[in-house]
Amino acid sequence: MPQLFSPRANTIMRASLLAVVLLLFVGGWTLHAVYWSPYTTRVGIPREQPVPFSHKHHVDGLGIDCRFCHNSVEKSAFAGMPSTETCMTCHSQLWTDAPLLVPVRESLAKNQPLHWTRVHDLPDFVFFNHSIHVKQGIGCTTCHGQIDQMPLTWQQNTLYMKWCLDCHKHPEKYIRPREEVFNMMWKNNQLNSELVQAYHVNVTQLTDCSMCHR
């Protein structure tokens, strides 16, 4: 009976299997790289704004408290964005003719708010409440990074569910005294299990899907 396959068939089959394995490996690595890349996560990429606001100048340089601009962060789900009147509290006296601030002055003159671009924009199916996190001792820098050192604002963390769950599963690593929530220089150098108990943080409840997906 004549041979159905040539002597090279085994070699071709082995090479084909090796190529498929390599293709799967490279494809998986590429997907992983893209998923965690700044292109997808937007980590470290400043967002274009109507005015290039510098947290480094205003917070670190001038010592302005977060709540001066984000005045609803302690009582609302949304931290709030400063109104034009808030900006003009200072800039009606300082840098009044600066070209950089033309959009702010026009906003006041036309009585139209500035349209800031959201830097931390969660999907619509995710519920997040700033006031709850502040009340439970989660500081600004925990999520926003060292924002007082950012000349332009960028996203510091991925906002992926894995990142959120790390805090929800182990709040003792991130929780701080409530009076230190807005302290940009505060460092968590120990596990604060006693604060978790003092603030009545229920880890079982925190890891329930309905906590964030409502």
Buried (B, 14 or more C-beta within 10 A) or exposed (E): EEEEEEEEEEEEEEEEEEEEEEEEEEEEEEEEEEEEEEEEBBBEEBBEBBBEBBBBEBBBEEEBEBBEBBBBBBEEEEBBBBBBEBBBEEBEEEEEEEEEBEBBBEBBEEEEEBEBEEBBEEEEEEEBEBBEBBBBBBBBBBBBBBBBEBEBBBBBBBBEBEEBEEBBEBBBBBBBBBEBBBEBEBEBEEBBEEBBEEBEBEEEEBEEEEEBEE
